[in-house]
Amino acid sequence: MVSTTESKPQNPYLEMLRPEIADMDLALPAASALLASYLLAGAFPPLIPFIIAVMGGYAAITSSYVFNDCCDIDIDEINLPNRPLPSSKISKKHALSYSLFLAIIASVVALYLNPESFVILIIAVATISIYSVVAKRMTFLSFVPVGIAYGLVPIGIWLAFDPAGILKEGLDSVILPVPAIFLGIMMCVTDWGFTLSGVARDVEGDRAKGAPTFPVTFGIPATSKLVTLCWIAGVIASLIIGWTAHLGLIFFAGAIFAGAWMLTKSFDFIKNPLPERGGRLFLQGSRYRGVMFGSLIVDVVLSTISAGYVSLLW
């Protein structure tokens, strides 16, 4: 996980939440909750639990952003000196408390919605913490736990509206439907591409501080090729989500259009394997996922309304 653009003149606490990629961070839990309820019952999720789940998912994601910033202050002093921590707009102590506060919100929400969601949250937090505290300074494979952690986010949200029943019924129950599994896979592999793009931008700071990231170890040209493979796999996984969930034309139009756009940007990164191009691709990856999940949301909402209207007629 990496920071995004240079700091802007705004509240440092808000800036640490990465508002420039908030569309992706809010659309992901919303899409997961809507799709889970749609496939389970053909209906919208209850409004209050839905709002709580979206806010809880957002708190979980942004908590990891803040914690990562606390672990990367020395690197950000080189790459992004105007970020809140390296510029001393906020102290590390206050940032750690902020991250803990967001994590507590996410934990309370998960426990309220379904203890199974809380278990997934704990696993995701532990996994992303391994990246921030240990892996980034030790291995070029440090991006792997980032993708796994973010792949668990839609799973945790899904279980809040379509419980697996493991805690009550044991392993004989169906844990997750196929669309949920591919939703997690899609998030995992696209986050590898997403993270590696940003890490390519931060290569100089990582190299200076001895962090053996993939771009530092193998170079940006090799990184650009791996990033493109990740996005190809992610776009394919998104189409499998639509196919297995029997989604409609709106989703496929949005997913195909956004996917094709994202792949053209990825291939451009191969042609121009520069740090700044990786940084742009990082933000473009957020736009892709925002559009793809937005298309899913619109498709599910209209399908649910249509199904309800038909049932009223009959």
C-alpha positions as a Markdown table, in Angstrom:
| # | Residue | x | y | z |
|---|---|---|---|---|
| 1 | Met | 0.0 | 0.0 | 0.0 |
| 2 | Val | 1.3 | 3.4 | -0.9 |
| 3 | Ser | 0.3 | 7.0 | -0.5 |
| 4 | Thr | -1.4 | 8.8 | -3.4 |
| 5 | Thr | -0.7 | 12.3 | -4.7 |
| 6 | Glu | 1.2 | 15.1 | -3.0 |
| 7 | Ser | -0.6 | 16.8 | -0.1 |
| 8 | Lys | -3.3 | 19.3 | -0.8 |
| 9 | Pro | -4.2 | 22.2 | 1.5 |
| 10 | Gln | -6.8 | 20.4 | 3.6 |
| 11 | Asn | -7.4 | 18.8 | 7.0 |
| 12 | Pro | -4.5 | 16.4 | 7.6 |
| 13 | Tyr | -6.9 | 13.8 | 9.2 |
| 14 | Leu | -9.0 | 13.8 | 6.0 |
| 15 | Glu | -5.9 | 13.7 | 3.8 |
| 16 | Met | -4.7 | 10.5 | 5.5 |
| 17 | Leu | -8.0 | 8.8 | 4.4 |
| 18 | Arg | -6.9 | 9.2 | 0.7 |
| 19 | Pro | -10.1 | 11.1 | -0.3 |
| 20 | Glu | -8.8 | 11.0 | -4.0 |
| 21 | Ile | -9.6 | 7.3 | -4.1 |
| 22 | Ala | -12.7 | 7.3 | -1.8 |
| 23 | Asp | -15.0 | 6.4 | -4.8 |
| 24 | Met | -13.3 | 3.0 | -4.8 |
| 25 | Asp | -13.3 | 2.6 | -1.1 |
| 26 | Leu | -17.0 | 3.3 | -0.7 |
| 27 | Ala | -18.2 | 1.5 | -3.8 |
| 28 | Leu | -16.6 | -1.8 | -2.8 |
| 29 | Pro | -18.5 | -2.4 | 0.4 |
| 30 | Ala | -21.7 | -1.0 | -1.1 |
| 31 | Ala | -21.5 | -3.3 | -4.2 |
| 32 | Ser | -20.6 | -6.3 | -2.0 |
| 33 | Ala | -23.6 | -5.8 | 0.3 |
| 34 | Leu | -26.1 | -5.2 | -2.5 |
| 35 | Leu | -24.9 | -8.2 | -4.6 |
| 36 | Ala | -25.0 | -10.5 | -1.5 |
| 37 | Ser | -28.6 | -9.5 | -0.7 |
| 38 | Tyr | -29.7 | -9.6 | -4.3 |
| 39 | Leu | -28.4 | -13.2 | -4.8 |
| 40 | Leu | -29.7 | -14.3 | -1.4 |
| 41 | Ala | -33.2 | -12.9 | -1.4 |
| 42 | Gly | -33.7 | -10.9 | -4.6 |
| 43 | Ala | -34.1 | -7.8 | -2.5 |
| 44 | Phe | -32.3 | -4.8 | -1.1 |
| 45 | Pro | -30.4 | -5.2 | 2.1 |
| 46 | Pro | -32.0 | -3.5 | 5.2 |
| 47 | Leu | -31.1 | 0.2 | 5.0 |
| 48 | Ile | -29.6 | 0.7 | 8.4 |
| 49 | Pro | -27.3 | -2.4 | 8.3 |
| 50 | Phe | -26.4 | -1.4 | 4.7 |
| 51 | Ile | -25.3 | 2.1 | 5.7 |
| 52 | Ile | -23.4 | 0.7 | 8.8 |
| 53 | Ala | -21.7 | -1.9 | 6.6 |
| 54 | Val | -20.5 | 0.6 | 4.1 |
| 55 | Met | -19.2 | 2.9 | 6.8 |
| 56 | Gly | -17.5 | 0.0 | 8.6 |
| 57 | Gly | -15.9 | -1.2 | 5.4 |
| 58 | Tyr | -14.6 | 2.3 | 4.7 |
| 59 | Ala | -13.3 | 2.6 | 8.2 |
| 60 | Ala | -11.5 | -0.7 | 7.9 |
| 61 | Ile | -9.8 | 0.3 | 4.6 |
| 62 | Thr | -8.8 | 3.8 | 5.7 |
| 63 | Ser | -7.5 | 2.5 | 9.1 |
| 64 | Ser | -4.9 | 0.6 | 7.1 |
| 65 | Tyr | -4.0 | 3.7 | 5.1 |
| 66 | Val | -3.3 | 5.6 | 8.3 |
| 67 | Phe | -1.3 | 2.8 | 9.9 |
| 68 | Asn | 0.8 | 2.4 | 6.8 |
| 69 | Asp | 1.6 | 6.1 | 6.8 |
| 70 | Cys | 2.9 | 5.7 | 10.4 |
| 71 | Cys | 5.2 | 2.9 | 9.3 |
| 72 | Asp | 6.5 | 4.7 | 6.2 |
| 73 | Ile | 7.4 | 8.1 | 7.5 |
| 74 | Asp | 11.0 | 7.9 | 6.6 |
| 75 | Ile | 10.2 | 6.8 | 3.0 |
| 76 | Asp | 7.5 | 9.4 | 2.6 |
| 77 | Glu | 10.1 | 12.1 | 3.7 |
| 78 | Ile | 11.7 | 11.4 | 0.3 |
| 79 | Asn | 8.8 | 10.5 | -1.9 |
| 80 | Leu | 6.0 | 12.6 | -0.5 |
| 81 | Pro | 7.4 | 15.2 | 2.0 |
| 82 | Asn | 4.2 | 17.2 | 2.1 |
| 83 | Arg | 2.1 | 14.3 | 3.5 |
| 84 | Pro | 0.7 | 14.9 | 7.0 |
| 85 | Leu | 3.3 | 12.8 | 8.9 |
| 86 | Pro | 6.6 | 13.8 | 7.2 |
| 87 | Ser | 5.5 | 17.4 | 7.2 |
| 88 | Ser | 4.6 | 17.3 | 10.9 |
| 89 | Lys | 1.0 | 18.4 | 10.3 |
| 90 | Ile | 0.1 | 15.5 | 12.6 |
| 91 | Ser | 2.2 | 13.5 | 15.1 |
| 92 | Lys | 2.8 | 9.8 | 14.8 |
| 93 | Lys | 1.2 | 9.3 | 18.2 |
| 94 | His | -2.0 | 11.0 | 17.0 |
| 95 | Ala | -2.0 | 9.2 | 13.7 |
| 96 | Leu | -1.7 | 5.8 | 15.5 |
| 97 | Ser | -4.6 | 6.7 | 17.7 |
| 98 | Tyr | -6.5 | 7.8 | 14.6 |
| 99 | Ser | -5.8 | 4.4 | 13.0 |
| 100 | Leu | -6.9 | 2.6 | 16.1 |
| 101 | Phe | -10.1 | 4.6 | 16.3 |
| 102 | Leu | -11.0 | 3.7 | 12.7 |
| 103 | Ala | -10.2 | 0.0 | 13.4 |
| 104 | Ile | -12.4 | 0.1 | 16.5 |
| 105 | Ile | -15.3 | 1.5 | 14.4 |
| 106 | Ala | -14.8 | -1.3 | 11.9 |
| 107 | Ser | -14.6 | -3.9 | 14.6 |
| 108 | Val | -17.8 | -2.8 | 16.3 |
| 109 | Val | -19.6 | -2.7 | 13.0 |
| 110 | Ala | -18.4 | -6.2 | 12.1 |
| 111 | Leu | -19.4 | -7.7 | 15.5 |
| 112 | Tyr | -22.8 | -6.1 | 15.2 |
| 113 | Leu | -23.5 | -7.4 | 11.7 |
| 114 | Asn | -22.1 | -10.9 | 12.0 |
| 115 | Pro | -19.2 | -12.4 | 14.1 |
| 116 | Glu | -18.0 | -14.1 | 11.0 |
| 117 | Ser | -17.4 | -10.7 | 9.5 |
| 118 | Phe | -15.4 | -9.8 | 12.6 |
| 119 | Val | -13.2 | -12.9 | 12.1 |
| 120 | Ile | -12.5 | -11.9 | 8.5 |
| 121 | Leu | -11.7 | -8.4 | 9.7 |
| 122 | Ile | -9.1 | -9.6 | 12.2 |
| 123 | Ile | -7.4 | -11.8 | 9.6 |
| 124 | Ala | -7.3 | -8.9 | 7.1 |
| 125 | Val | -5.9 | -6.5 | 9.7 |
| 126 | Ala | -3.2 | -9.0 | 10.7 |
| 127 | Thr | -2.3 | -9.5 | 7.0 |
| 128 | Ile | -2.0 | -5.8 | 6.1 |
| 129 | Ser | -0.1 | -5.2 | 9.3 |
| 130 | Ile | 2.5 | -7.8 | 8.2 |
| 131 | Tyr | 3.0 | -5.7 | 5.1 |
| 132 | Ser | 3.3 | -2.4 | 6.8 |
| 133 | Val | 5.5 | -3.5 | 9.7 |
| 134 | Val | 7.6 | -6.3 | 8.3 |
| 135 | Ala | 7.2 | -7.4 | 4.7 |
| 136 | Lys | 7.9 | -4.1 | 2.9 |
| 137 | Arg | 11.4 | -3.9 | 4.5 |
| 138 | Met | 12.2 | -7.6 | 3.9 |
| 139 | Thr | 10.9 | -9.0 | 0.6 |
| 140 | Phe | 10.0 | -8.0 | -3.0 |
| 141 | Leu | 6.8 | -10.0 | -2.5 |
| 142 | Ser | 5.6 | -7.5 | 0.0 |
| 143 | Phe | 2.7 | -6.6 | -2.3 |
| 144 | Val | 1.2 | -10.1 | -1.8 |
| 145 | Pro | -0.3 | -9.6 | 1.7 |
| 146 | Val | -1.8 | -6.3 | 0.6 |
| 147 | Gly | -3.9 | -8.0 | -2.1 |
| 148 | Ile | -4.9 | -10.8 | 0.2 |
| 149 | Ala | -6.0 | -8.3 | 2.9 |
| 150 | Tyr | -8.1 | -6.2 | 0.4 |
| 151 | Gly | -9.5 | -9.4 | -1.2 |
| 152 | Leu | -10.9 | -10.2 | 2.3 |
| 153 | Val | -12.8 | -6.9 | 2.5 |
| 154 | Pro | -15.7 | -7.9 | 0.2 |
| 155 | Ile | -15.8 | -11.3 | 1.8 |
| 156 | Gly | -16.3 | -9.7 | 5.2 |
| 157 | Ile | -19.1 | -7.5 | 3.9 |
| 158 | Trp | -20.7 | -10.4 | 2.1 |
| 159 | Leu | -20.9 | -12.5 | 5.2 |
| 160 | Ala | -22.7 | -9.7 | 7.0 |
| 161 | Phe | -25.7 | -10.1 | 4.6 |
| 162 | Asp | -25.3 | -13.8 | 3.6 |
| 163 | Pro | -23.8 | -15.6 | 6.6 |
| 164 | Ala | -21.9 | -18.8 | 6.0 |
| 165 | Gly | -23.2 | -20.2 | 9.3 |
| 166 | Ile | -19.8 | -21.7 | 10.2 |
| 167 | Leu | -20.0 | -20.5 | 13.8 |
| 168 | Lys | -23.4 | -22.1 | 14.3 |
| 169 | Glu | -23.7 | -24.9 | 11.8 |
| 170 | Gly | -20.1 | -26.0 | 11.3 |
| 171 | Leu | -18.3 | -26.8 | 8.1 |
| 172 | Asp | -21.3 | -28.6 | 6.5 |
| 173 | Ser | -22.7 | -25.3 | 5.4 |
| 174 | Val | -22.0 | -23.5 | 2.1 |
| 175 | Ile | -19.3 | -21.0 | 3.0 |
| 176 | Leu | -19.5 | -18.6 | 0.0 |
| 177 | Pro | -21.3 | -18.6 | -3.4 |
| 178 | Val | -19.1 | -18.5 | -6.5 |
| 179 | Pro | -19.7 | -14.8 | -7.2 |
| 180 | Ala | -18.4 | -13.9 | -3.7 |
| 181 | Ile | -15.3 | -16.0 | -4.2 |
| 182 | Phe | -14.5 | -14.2 | -7.5 |
| 183 | Leu | -15.2 | -10.9 | -6.0 |
| 184 | Gly | -12.5 | -11.6 | -3.4 |
| 185 | Ile | -10.2 | -12.9 | -6.2 |
| 186 | Met | -10.8 | -9.8 | -8.3 |
| 187 | Met | -10.0 | -7.5 | -5.5 |
| 188 | Cys | -6.9 | -9.4 | -4.6 |
| 189 | Val | -5.3 | -9.5 | -8.0 |
| 190 | Thr | -6.3 | -6.0 | -9.0 |
| 191 | Asp | -4.8 | -4.7 | -5.7 |
| 192 | Trp | -1.5 | -6.3 | -6.6 |
| 193 | Gly | -1.5 | -4.3 | -9.8 |
| 194 | Phe | -2.8 | -1.2 | -7.9 |
| 195 | Thr | -0.2 | -1.4 | -5.2 |
| 196 | Leu | 2.7 | -2.2 | -7.5 |
| 197 | Ser | 1.9 | 0.8 | -9.6 |
| 198 | Gly | 2.2 | 3.1 | -6.6 |
| 199 | Val | 5.3 | 1.4 | -5.4 |
| 200 | Ala | 6.9 | 2.0 | -8.8 |
| 201 | Arg | 6.3 | 5.7 | -8.3 |
| 202 | Asp | 7.9 | 5.5 | -4.8 |
| 203 | Val | 11.0 | 3.5 | -6.0 |
| 204 | Glu | 13.6 | 6.2 | -5.1 |
| 205 | Gly | 12.5 | 6.5 | -1.5 |
| 206 | Asp | 12.2 | 2.7 | -1.1 |
| 207 | Arg | 15.7 | 2.3 | -2.6 |
| 208 | Ala | 17.2 | 5.0 | -0.3 |
| 209 | Lys | 15.7 | 3.4 | 2.8 |
| 210 | Gly | 16.6 | -0.2 | 1.9 |
| 211 | Ala | 13.1 | -1.4 | 1.2 |
| 212 | Pro | 13.5 | -4.3 | -1.4 |
| 213 | Thr | 10.2 | -3.7 | -3.2 |
| 214 | Phe | 9.5 | -5.4 | -6.5 |
| 215 | Pro | 10.5 | -2.2 | -8.5 |
| 216 | Val | 13.6 | -1.8 | -6.5 |
| 217 | Thr | 14.6 | -5.4 | -7.0 |
| 218 | Phe | 13.6 | -6.0 | -10.6 |
| 219 | Gly | 13.2 | -2.5 | -12.0 |
| 220 | Ile | 10.1 | -0.6 | -13.3 |
| 221 | Pro | 10.0 | -2.3 | -16.7 |
| 222 | Ala | 9.5 | -5.7 | -15.2 |
| 223 | Thr | 7.1 | -4.3 | -12.7 |
| 224 | Ser | 4.9 | -2.7 | -15.5 |
| 225 | Lys | 4.6 | -6.2 | -17.1 |
| 226 | Leu | 3.5 | -7.8 | -13.8 |
| 227 | Val | 1.1 | -5.0 | -13.2 |
| 228 | Thr | -0.5 | -5.5 | -16.6 |
| 229 | Leu | -0.9 | -9.2 | -15.9 |
| 230 | Cys | -2.6 | -8.5 | -12.6 |
| 231 | Trp | -5.1 | -6.1 | -14.3 |
| 232 | Ile | -5.8 | -8.6 | -17.1 |
| 233 | Ala | -6.6 | -11.3 | -14.5 |
| 234 | Gly | -8.7 | -8.8 | -12.5 |
| 235 | Val | -10.8 | -7.7 | -15.5 |
| 236 | Ile | -11.4 | -11.4 | -16.4 |
| 237 | Ala | -12.4 | -12.1 | -12.8 |
| 238 | Ser | -14.9 | -9.1 | -12.9 |
| 239 | Leu | -16.6 | -10.6 | -15.9 |
| 240 | Ile | -16.8 | -14.0 | -14.2 |
| 241 | Ile | -18.6 | -12.2 | -11.3 |
| 242 | Gly | -21.2 | -10.9 | -13.7 |
| 243 | Trp | -21.6 | -14.3 | -15.4 |
| 244 | Thr | -22.0 | -16.4 | -12.2 |
| 245 | Ala | -24.3 | -13.8 | -10.6 |
| 246 | His | -26.4 | -13.5 | -13.8 |
| 247 | Leu | -26.0 | -9.7 | -13.9 |
| 248 | Gly | -27.3 | -7.6 | -16.7 |
| 249 | Leu | -26.3 | -5.4 | -19.6 |
| 250 | Ile | -25.5 | -2.4 | -17.5 |
| 251 | Phe | -22.9 | -4.2 | -15.4 |
| 252 | Phe | -21.2 | -5.9 | -18.4 |
| 253 | Ala | -21.2 | -2.6 | -20.4 |
| 254 | Gly | -19.5 | -0.8 | -17.5 |
| 255 | Ala | -17.1 | -3.6 | -16.7 |
| 256 | Ile | -16.0 | -4.1 | -20.3 |
| 257 | Phe | -15.7 | -0.4 | -21.0 |
| 258 | Ala | -13.8 | 0.3 | -17.8 |
| 259 | Gly | -11.7 | -2.9 | -18.2 |
| 260 | Ala | -10.7 | -2.1 | -21.7 |
| 261 | Trp | -9.7 | 1.5 | -20.6 |
| 262 | Met | -7.7 | 0.2 | -17.7 |
| 263 | Leu | -5.8 | -2.3 | -19.9 |
| 264 | Thr | -4.9 | 0.4 | -22.4 |
| 265 | Lys | -3.4 | 2.4 | -19.5 |
| 266 | Ser | -1.6 | -0.7 | -18.3 |
| 267 | Phe | 0.0 | -1.3 | -21.7 |
| 268 | Asp | 1.0 | 2.4 | -21.8 |
| 269 | Phe | 2.8 | 1.8 | -18.5 |
| 270 | Ile | 4.8 | -1.0 | -20.3 |
| 271 | Lys | 5.7 | 1.4 | -23.1 |
| 272 | Asn | 6.6 | 4.2 | -20.6 |
| 273 | Pro | 8.0 | 2.4 | -17.5 |
| 274 | Leu | 8.6 | 5.5 | -15.5 |
| 275 | Pro | 7.9 | 6.3 | -11.8 |
| 276 | Glu | 5.4 | 9.1 | -12.6 |
| 277 | Arg | 3.5 | 6.8 | -15.0 |
| 278 | Gly | 3.2 | 4.3 | -12.3 |
| 279 | Gly | 1.7 | 6.9 | -10.0 |
| 280 | Arg | -0.9 | 7.9 | -12.6 |
| 281 | Leu | -1.8 | 4.3 | -13.1 |
| 282 | Phe | -2.3 | 3.9 | -9.4 |
| 283 | Leu | -5.0 | 6.6 | -9.5 |
| 284 | Gln | -6.4 | 5.2 | -12.7 |
| 285 | Gly | -6.8 | 1.8 | -11.0 |
| 286 | Ser | -9.0 | 3.5 | -8.4 |
| 287 | Arg | -11.2 | 5.0 | -11.2 |
| 288 | Tyr | -11.5 | 1.6 | -12.9 |
| 289 | Arg | -12.7 | -0.1 | -9.8 |
| 290 | Gly | -15.0 | 2.8 | -8.9 |
| 291 | Val | -16.7 | 2.6 | -12.3 |
| 292 | Met | -16.8 | -1.2 | -12.3 |
| 293 | Phe | -18.4 | -1.4 | -8.8 |
| 294 | Gly | -20.6 | 1.5 | -9.7 |
| 295 | Ser | -21.9 | -0.4 | -12.7 |
| 296 | Leu | -22.6 | -3.4 | -10.5 |
| 297 | Ile | -24.5 | -1.2 | -8.0 |
| 298 | Val | -26.7 | 0.3 | -10.7 |
| 299 | Asp | -27.3 | -3.1 | -12.4 |
| 300 | Val | -28.4 | -4.7 | -9.1 |
| 301 | Val | -30.5 | -1.8 | -8.0 |
| 302 | Leu | -32.4 | -1.7 | -11.3 |
| 303 | Ser | -32.8 | -5.5 | -11.3 |
| 304 | Thr | -34.1 | -5.5 | -7.8 |
| 305 | Ile | -36.6 | -2.7 | -8.5 |
| 306 | Ser | -37.7 | -4.5 | -11.7 |
| 307 | Ala | -38.2 | -7.8 | -9.9 |
| 308 | Gly | -40.2 | -6.1 | -7.2 |
| 309 | Tyr | -42.4 | -4.4 | -9.8 |
| 310 | Val | -43.0 | -7.7 | -11.6 |
| 311 | Ser | -44.0 | -9.4 | -8.3 |
| 312 | Leu | -46.5 | -6.6 | -7.6 |
| 313 | Leu | -48.1 | -7.1 | -11.0 |
| 314 | Trp | -48.5 | -10.8 | -10.3 |
